[in-house]
């Protein structure tokens, strides 16, 4: 692990055999709300962080793998299990799961970033979080809900018959309410803890931890956003790295946050503040090793890298806190039989999946000074994430790519990889150019934020 300071500051994927080609992009809309009191120190933001246990009812099934190792032999048509139907009930005797939240405010913008130990979140779940926060009297502002992508987290919370059958189990209202309650609790705790803080950014390199599923590039950067009080006390550590939460296999029936959760717990024990894990361009990368023993070793390596980045993080440069959300219209999804059957059928052989997946999704981008982050739905491939970082470098010193955030539309790959049969491309159910189009829109959104930041600084609003 080589720290580098940067100036300024399995089956659910398989269930992605659903999404579709990008047809049109809606006009970007600013999604900022009035923030709280102005910071009392130069260059500071108002920030608070919170952590709440992710408590679900006993017998909640696990989500992520659709294999027979997780399934009931016969679906629970006799109602023997209160919360499971397609999958075996899970056990809750593993390490604790959590919802974590970071609230940032400045320049009339409020950003709420939530991380949850779940395989994914869909748009309906994100919208329910917004509604529940409003009911609790807490402003959602610009909301990002990022799933860790553990394949051993709770299931039964997604309102989709197809996803339920393939990977998450049938929706159970009790489980969904328990998850929403935990998320709202984390945000309320973060809101109550707000105060002046400085944000920094650091990077460490982690090698030999993940491998490419399609022979593509690897992004070895582990990025940390450090949030501290003016006196140096930790508020939150946000760490970003691309890795599938599949170190535990489908045979595991114990609820677990997988390797990301183990690393976050180690960090929290050391710094005494919430450690929010945000997955990256995770679509085509898997852990290089598997099993409980390897999980402990890899978690320690990731935590060590995050500590290095935390200790070398440099303050963000001048510029306001800004956020934008753009809506993306999607056409009908389909399955490529060519990709799923190893090329045995022609490229044009497809099965339509009309009505099973969203026809619209969102991309969210946030900028603070000379750093930014962009939240993407689903699982973008590494090449797409690297392209965002590379092409946005003219606008920002560094960009954090947050995958599996706010919605789930499956895997996203480059046009060059799309027609190469593989597990990843089988689950890429948009047309050939969808991943590239979404990436282009994300980069454009980041450039828009930079231009808006320059205008704000010229008007005397940025710090």
Residue, then its C-alpha position, 0 to 999 in steps of 0.5 A: x500500500x503506497x499512500x499518496x496525498x491528493x491536494x485539496x481535501x452474483x446474483x443480484x448483478x445477474x438479476x441485472x439481466x434487465x436494463x436497457x439502452x439509453x435513449x434520451x437524457x433529461x435536462x439536469x436539475x439543481x437539487x440543492x436545499x438551503x443549508x444550516x448556519x454558515x461555518x465559523x472557520x475559513x474553508x470549513x463546511x457544516x458536517x455531522x455523521x451518524x451510525x445506526x445498527x441495521x437491525x432486521x427481523x429474525x429469519x430475514x433471508x440474505x440477498x445477492x446469490x441466486x444459487x441453490x445453496x441459498x434457496x428453499x427446496x420448495x418455496x414457502x407456500x405454507x407460510x412456515x417462515x415469516x419473512x422468506x419465500x424463495x430463499x432460506x431464512x438467514x441467521x443474525x449471529x455474525x458481525x453487526x450490520x449498519x447504516x451510516x450517514x454523512x451530512x454536509x452543508x455550505x453555500x445553500x447546499x445540503x448533501x446527505x450521503x448514506x451508506x448501507x450494508x445491502x447488495x443494492x438499492x432501487x429507486x423506490x427504496x431511495x424515494x422511501x428514504x426521502x419520504x421518511x426523512x421528511x416525515x421525521x422532519x429531516x431535510x434530505x437535500x441532495x440524497x445519495x444512498x450507496x449500497x456496499x454490495x455485500x452478497x450476504x446482507x438482508x434481502x426481502x426489501x425490493x419491490x420486484x417479482x423478478x429481482x425477488x426470485x433471482x436474488x433478493x427474495x419476495x418483498x417483506x414489509x416488516x424487513x423493509x420498514x426495519x431497514x428504512x428505520x435504521x437509515x433514518x436513524x443514522x441520518x438523524x444522528x448525523x444531523x444532530x451532530x452537525x458542526x464546523x469541519x474541514x474536509x480532506x482527500x487522500x489516496x492509497x494504492x492497494x494491489x493484488x486484492x481484486x481481479x478483473x472478470x473480463x481481463x480488463x484494467x484494475x483501479x488500485x486506488x483506495x480514496x478517503x475523504x477525511x472529515x474533521x473538526x477544526x481542532x482535528x477530532x474525527x467526524x467521519x471517514x468515507x472510503x471508496x474502493x471497487x470490490x465485490x462483496x463476495x468473499x463469503x460464498x453462497x453457502x454462507x447463511x449468516x448476515x454479514x457486511x462481508x470484507x467491506x464491513x469488517x474493514x469499516x469496523x476496524x477503522x471505526x474502532x481506531x478513529x472513533x467515528x463512522x467509517x462509510x464505505x462507498x463501492x466504486x466501478x465494481x461491475x467487472x472486479x471480484x476479490x482475488x481470494x475468498x473464504x473467511x480466513x482470506x476475508x480477515x486478511x483482506x479487510x486488514x489490508x484495506x483498513x491499513x490502506x484507508x488509515x494511510x490515506x486518512x493520515x495523508x489527506x490534504x485539505x480541499x481547495x477553494x470552491x463552493x459545495x454544489x450538487x446536481x441531479x440529472x434524470x436519464x430515460x431508459x428504453x425497454x430492457x432485454x437479455x442478450x442470448x449471445x452473451x449469456x450462452x457464450x456466443x452460441x447464438x447470433x448477436x441479435x438474439x435477444x429476449x425482451x424484458x419489458x415492464x421488469x426494470x426502470x425506464x428512468x434513472x438518475x445520476x448525482x454529482x457533488x463538488x466541494x472545492x477541487x474534488x467531486x463525486x458522482x453517484x451511478x446506478x448499478x455496477x459500472x465496469x472499471x474502464x468506465x470509472x477510470x474514464x470518468x476520473x481521467x476526463x474530469x481531471x481538467x475540472x477537479x483534482x480527483x473524482x470519487x466514482x460511487x457505484x450501486x447508488x440510488x438505483x439499480x439497473x444492472x451491469x454497465x460495460x464499454x461498447x468494446x466489451x459489450x458483445x464479448x460473451x461473459x457473465x458480466x455482459x450477460x447481465x448488461x441488459x442495455x444496448x451496446x453504448x449505454x455504459x459509454x453514454x452514461x459515462x459521457x453524461x456523468x463527465x458532462x455533469x462534473x464539468x457543469x459543476x466546475x463551471x458553476x463553481x467558478x461562477x459562484x467564486x466570481x460572485x463571492x459565494x465560494x470559499 
